[in-house]
C-alpha cells in the first residue's frame, strides 16, 4: 500500500475500555478505509497485550471540540448555579463520612 493511498483514507480516533475501567479512553488515531477496517487495525495496534474489553472507532470528522479560547463562555456560567453543588446542606452525624 502506498503512502498516497493511506493519506486518502479517512482518519479515525480510537477509544479503548480497559478491563479495570468503566470508561473508554482515547488511545490514538489511525487511517483506515472504513469502520470495520479501523476496528480491526485498532485491535491490532492498541490492544496487543489483551488489556482491552471494548473498542470504539470514530471518524475524526465526526468530532466537534470546543476551543481553548471559548472556555470562559462554556464553563464559567456553571459557577453561578449553586443548586448543582450541595455544599450548603448539613449532613446528619448518623450518615457518617460522605
C-alpha positions, 0 to 999 in steps of 0.5 A: 500500500502506498503512502498516497493511498493511506493519506486518502483514507479517512482518519479515525480516533480510537477509544479503548475500555480497559478491563479495570475501567468503566470508561473508554479512553482515547488511545490514538488515531489511525487511517483506515478505509472504513469502520470495520477496517479501523476496528480491526487495525485498532485491535491490532495496534492498541490492544496487543497485550489483551488489556482491552474489553471494548473498542470504539472507532470514530471518524475524526470528522465526526468530532466537534471540540470546543476551543481553548479560547471559548472556555470562559463562555462554556464553563464559567456560567456553571459557577453561578448555579449553586443548586448543582453543588450541595455544599450548603446542606448539613449532613446528619452525624448518623450518615457518617463520612460522605 
